[in-house]
Amino acid sequence: MDEIFKQYGSTIITVLAIVAVIGIITLVIGTDTTSLVYKAFSDLISNFYKSAGGVILTP
């Protein structure tokens, strides 16, 4: 076990750190319409259109 940590310790720590960052980002951003970031972005867009006079651009 000690030999494994000597050879692959830094790689294991790096992988765990990346997985932790992905988990934290998923918790903050969320994956559905109930997330904090989605609500904030939706409110931002809605307020922008309201202040622009309700004009919605169509492609």
C-alpha positions, 0 to 999 in steps of 0.5 A: 500500500505504501508503495502505491502511494509513493508512485501514484499519490499525486495522481490520486490526489489530483483525480480526487480534487477534480472530482470534488470540483466537478461535484461542487460546480454541479451543486452550485449550478444545478442540473434543472430549473430550480438551481440558483444560477438558473433562477438568477440568469432567468431573472436577469434576462426577464428584467432585461427584456422588461427594461427594453420595452418588452421587445423580444427578438426573433431570428 
